Amino acid sequence: MTTHGPVMPIWSCGGCDLPWPCPTRKRELRVEYAGAPVSLVLYLGSYLVQATEDLPWTSAGVLHRRFLGWTRETGQPMPAVQQRSTAALSAEPGREARQQGV
């Protein structure tokens, strides 16, 4: 078990007194959740919710970067997302041609 757990409600690290999650805990979490990045984000997201209640004077952007922003490795490409086409496609090929000939 790590000594680098959060000290609430001030959200400092119990092991090194830096803002939690500290660099040491981030390294530990990357190892613990290797191959399960969604689980890591869900875990940290629950802490983010608690921190927003304990630190209402801290902006949402700052807390987001602190708790979740570091989870994506820099240089990793974003997963490809297939965009839905906005062009209208005919349900039946050649339908317009038949309607014009009627």
N, C-alpha and C positions, 0 to 999 in steps of 0.2 A: 504494500500500500504506500502511496506517495505521501510525502509531507507537504506537497505543494497543492493543497486543497484551498478552496476559498474561505476567507474569514468574512462572515456576513454580519452585519449589513453594510460593511464598508467595502467589500469585494477586493480585499488585498490578499496576497498569497500568504498562507500560513508558514511556508518554508523560507521565503526570501523577502517578504514584505513588499513585493512589486505588485502592480495592478494584476488581478487575476483574470484570465489565465496568463501566467507568467511564461517566459520563454521555455523554462524547464518543463512546465506542465504541457505546453503546446507540443513539445517533442514527445513527451510520454503519450499524449493522446493520439498523435499521428501513428505511433507504433501500436497502441492498443486497438485503434480502429483502422488499421491498414486493410485495404480491400473493402471497407464498409463506410465510404464517405457520407452516405445519406444518414446512417446511424449516428455518425459523429455530429453532423449538423443538427439532427433532432435532439441529441443529448445537450449540445451547447445552446440550442434554441430554448430549451426549458430553463436553463440558467439565465439566458437573456431576459426572459419574461420576469423572473424573480428580481433581476438587477434593475429593470425599469421601475419596479415598485419601490425598491430600496434607494435608488439614486434618481429621483424625479427631476433634479436640476441638471442632469446630464442629457445632452441631446441624443435623440434616437440614432443618428448617424454615427456618433462616436461609439455608442454602445454596440451597434451592429458591427462596426469594424473591429472592435475589441473582442467580441465573442464569436463572430462568424466570418469576418473578412479575411482572416488568415487561413481559413480551412482550404481554400483553393490555392494550389501551388501556382506561383507566378510562372508564366510561360506555358501553362497548360491551355490548349485550345478549348474553346467553348464547344460543347457537343453540338453537332449539326442538328438543326431544327428544320423540318420540312414545312415550308410555307404553303398555306392553302391558296390556290389560285383564285383570283377574283374574276377571272374571265368566265362568262356564261358558256357552258358547253351544251350542245344539243343533245337531247336524250336519245335521239335516233339519227344516225348519220344519214345525210341526204334528205332529211325531212323538209327542210326549207325549199329544196329544189322541187320536191313533189307538190308542195303547197302552191308554189308559183305556177306550176303547170296545170293546176286545176281550174 
